[in-house]
Amino acid sequence: MGKSRSWLARFVLHPSPCTNTWRGLINASTRPLAVVTGASSGIGLELARECAQNGFDLVVAADRDLSDAVEEVSGLSISIEAVRVDLATPEGIRQAVQELGRPADALLANAGHGLGKGFLDQSFDEVIHVIDANTTGTLALIHKVGNDTQQG
């Protein structure tokens, strides 16, 4: 797992649980598991790709369609589960955590977004959603997975 794996280690949170509903070609229990949020595109998709290339099974989560990400990464003979959730909401956090079923070796909490316009040009509800997605939801997920890890 060479040099690339070492940079992943900075993001490791040991362990959290995960379940895979889509199976790759190799037995999932023999590979480490990475949970990547915001994996539908951009940095999150690249993080998922790096994890897969370094032998991790994946649970990918985003509030958008993940089929392209699953298709792209699934060719790497790993197991992958896609979870479409809004991590800005307590229900989305609960739903994501419910999907977990085996210890994870890495949690790459990358979910987040911006609105692309001036602060005063946004509705305050939009501002709150960005804060909940980028900060509150991310911290809630890390806290929940971390607590489950310590107890598990």
C-alpha positions as CSV (number, residue, x, y, z in Angstrom):
1,M,0.0,0.0,0.0
2,G,3.1,2.2,-0.4
3,K,3.6,5.9,-0.3
4,S,0.0,6.9,-1.3
5,R,-1.5,5.2,1.7
6,S,0.6,7.3,4.1
7,W,-1.2,10.5,3.2
8,L,-4.5,8.8,3.8
9,A,-3.4,7.9,7.3
10,R,-3.7,11.5,8.3
11,F,-7.5,11.2,7.8
12,V,-7.9,7.9,9.6
13,L,-10.5,7.5,12.3
14,H,-10.3,3.9,13.7
15,P,-12.8,2.1,13.3
16,S,-16.3,2.9,12.4
17,P,-18.8,0.4,11.1
18,C,-20.0,0.0,7.4
19,T,-22.0,-2.4,5.2
20,N,-21.6,-2.9,1.5
21,T,-24.6,-3.6,-0.7
22,W,-22.6,-3.7,-4.0
23,R,-19.9,-6.3,-4.1
24,G,-16.7,-6.1,-6.0
25,L,-14.6,-9.1,-7.1
26,I,-12.6,-9.6,-3.9
27,N,-13.9,-10.6,-0.4
28,A,-14.6,-7.3,1.4
29,S,-13.6,-8.5,4.8
30,T,-10.0,-8.8,3.7
31,R,-9.6,-5.1,2.7
32,P,-9.7,-1.9,4.8
33,L,-12.8,0.2,4.5
34,A,-12.9,4.0,3.8
35,V,-16.0,6.2,4.2
36,V,-15.8,9.2,1.9
37,T,-18.4,12.0,2.1
38,G,-19.0,14.4,-0.8
39,A,-17.9,11.7,-3.2
40,S,-20.2,12.5,-6.1
41,S,-17.6,14.8,-7.8
42,G,-14.5,16.8,-7.4
43,I,-12.2,16.3,-4.4
44,G,-14.5,13.7,-2.8
45,L,-14.5,11.6,-6.0
46,E,-10.8,11.9,-6.2
47,L,-10.4,10.8,-2.6
48,A,-12.6,7.8,-3.3
49,R,-10.6,6.9,-6.3
50,E,-7.3,7.2,-4.3
51,C,-8.7,5.0,-1.6
52,A,-9.9,2.4,-4.1
53,Q,-6.5,2.4,-5.9
54,N,-4.9,1.8,-2.5
55,G,-7.0,-1.3,-1.8
56,F,-9.8,0.2,0.3
57,D,-13.4,-0.9,0.0
58,L,-15.7,2.1,0.0
59,V,-18.8,3.6,1.4
60,V,-19.4,6.8,-0.5
61,A,-22.0,9.4,0.6
62,A,-23.3,12.6,-1.0
63,D,-26.6,14.5,-1.4
64,R,-26.4,14.0,-5.1
65,D,-26.5,11.0,-7.4
66,L,-23.5,8.8,-6.9
67,S,-24.0,6.4,-9.9
68,D,-21.2,7.9,-12.0
69,A,-18.8,7.7,-9.0
70,V,-19.8,4.1,-8.3
71,E,-19.3,3.2,-12.0
72,E,-15.9,4.9,-12.2
73,V,-14.5,3.4,-9.0
74,S,-16.2,-0.1,-9.2
75,G,-13.8,-1.1,-12.0
76,L,-11.0,-1.3,-9.5
77,S,-12.3,-4.7,-8.0
78,I,-13.3,-3.3,-4.7
79,S,-16.6,-3.3,-2.8
80,I,-18.6,0.0,-2.8
81,E,-21.8,1.2,-1.3
82,A,-23.4,4.5,-2.3
83,V,-25.5,6.3,0.3
84,R,-27.5,9.3,-0.9
85,V,-28.1,11.5,2.2
86,D,-28.2,15.1,3.2
87,L,-25.5,15.4,5.8
88,A,-26.8,18.8,6.7
89,T,-29.7,17.2,8.6
90,P,-29.8,15.1,11.8
91,E,-31.9,12.5,9.8
92,G,-29.2,12.4,7.1
93,I,-26.5,11.8,9.7
94,R,-28.6,9.0,11.3
95,Q,-29.3,7.4,7.9
96,A,-25.6,7.5,7.0
97,V,-24.6,5.9,10.3
98,Q,-27.3,3.3,10.0
99,E,-25.7,2.1,6.8
100,L,-22.5,1.3,8.7
101,G,-21.9,-2.3,9.6
102,R,-18.2,-3.1,9.8
103,P,-15.2,-1.2,11.2
104,A,-13.9,1.5,8.9
105,D,-10.2,2.3,8.7
106,A,-10.6,5.8,7.3
107,L,-13.2,8.5,7.4
108,L,-12.6,11.2,4.8
109,A,-15.2,13.9,5.7
110,N,-15.3,15.9,2.6
111,A,-19.0,16.8,2.2
112,G,-19.7,20.5,1.7
113,H,-20.8,23.2,-0.8
114,G,-21.1,26.9,-1.4
115,L,-23.7,29.0,-3.0
116,G,-21.6,31.0,-5.5
117,K,-23.1,34.4,-4.7
118,G,-22.6,37.2,-2.3
119,F,-23.6,36.7,1.3
120,L,-26.4,39.3,1.2
121,D,-27.7,37.9,-2.1
122,Q,-28.5,34.6,-0.4
123,S,-31.5,33.7,1.6
124,F,-30.7,33.1,5.3
125,D,-32.2,29.6,5.0
126,E,-29.6,28.8,2.3
127,V,-26.8,30.2,4.5
128,I,-27.9,27.9,7.4
129,H,-28.0,24.9,5.1
130,V,-24.4,25.6,4.0
131,I,-23.3,25.9,7.6
132,D,-25.1,22.7,8.5
133,A,-23.6,20.8,5.6
134,N,-20.1,22.1,5.8
135,T,-19.6,22.3,9.5
136,T,-22.4,21.1,11.8
137,G,-23.2,17.9,9.9
138,T,-19.6,17.0,9.2
139,L,-18.7,17.4,12.9
140,A,-21.8,15.4,13.9
141,L,-20.8,12.6,11.6
142,I,-17.2,12.6,12.9
143,H,-18.5,12.7,16.5
144,K,-21.0,9.9,16.0
145,V,-18.5,7.6,14.1
146,G,-15.8,8.4,16.7
147,N,-18.0,7.5,19.6
148,D,-19.2,4.4,17.9
149,T,-15.5,3.5,17.3
150,Q,-14.6,3.9,20.9
151,Q,-17.5,1.8,22.1
152,G,-17.1,-0.8,19.3
